Amino acid sequence: MRADDALAHEITVIHLASKGAYRVPQMHAELRRMGGRVNRKRVALVMRHHGIAGVTRRRCRSLTRSDKQMRPAPDPTALSRTRSAWSLT
């Protein structure tokens, strides 16, 4: 459709201006700010169809620091079982 192609062009321009950071909610809000009346689901459909995806620039931060010199804990499922413990008699 011509309308989808025009919308895809606008989305591509906004996507490049945002350095690829905008995802569907931000893209929808930017299109609304520019005066366009477009549904969020349609924006998502056009972005998915044209391979446009935003990126998350947040870094994952680990709060746990493991001690490399510690031994791993013993495996609780590897208990020593005798043959009589499993027999039915």
Residue pairs with C-beta under 8 A, 6 or more apart in sequence:
4 46
4 49
7 38
7 42
7 43
7 46
8 46
8 49
8 50
8 52
10 31
10 34
10 36
11 27
11 31
11 43
11 46
11 47
11 50
11 52
12 50
12 52
14 22
14 27
14 30
14 31
15 22
15 27
15 52
15 54
18 26
18 30
18 54
20 54
20 55
21 54
21 55
21 57
22 30
22 54
23 53
23 54
24 40
24 43
24 44
24 47
24 54
25 40
26 54
27 43
27 47
27 54
28 38
28 40
28 43
31 38
31 43
32 38
46 52
47 53
